[in-house]
Amino acid sequence: MAAKFHNPKSVSLAGKYSLGAEVPEGARLFYVSGQVGVDGKGKLQAGIEKQVDQAWKNIAQVLKSGGMTYADIVKVNVFLTDSRFIAAYRAARDRFFPKAPYPASTLLIVAGLADPGMLVEVEVVAAK
């Protein structure tokens, strides 16, 4: 049984995400640590678009190691260092989640990440 996503009409939905995600009994949960725009060689990508793409590519590799894909993601937490990056983040995310159902999501603007050059960090929870 797949995860069930909830979007009650009585709660405003302001974007491409779900308000709730229900994981079926017996599902295996998989937590992916926050991923940033650093490639496999340790190089931080330049600019928000490239960092977001790299973070999602890193997530794909971690999910794959656990036998999962983007389709198994039930929750996303995003940390951006500037609210001006929201549109770029959403545009990149939409390439990885082109259609519903969308995972439950939280987006936060933070003062900084582990390295001053890092502009975005994305962590996910997947279930299968």
Sequence and secondary structure as in RCSB ss.txt:
>XXXX:A:sequence
MAAKFHNPKSVSLAGKYSLGAEVPEGARLFYVSGQVGVDGKGKLQAGIEKQVDQAWKNIAQVLKSGGMTYADIVK
VNVFLTDSRFIAAYRAARDRFFPKAPYPASTLLIVAGLADPGMLVEVEVVAAK
>XXXX:A:secstr
   EEE  TTS   SSSBSEEE  TT  EEEEEEE SB TTS B SSHHHHHHHHHHHHHHHHHHTT  GGGEEE
EEEEES GGGHHHHHHHHHHH  SSS  EEEEEE S  SSTT  EEEEEEEE 
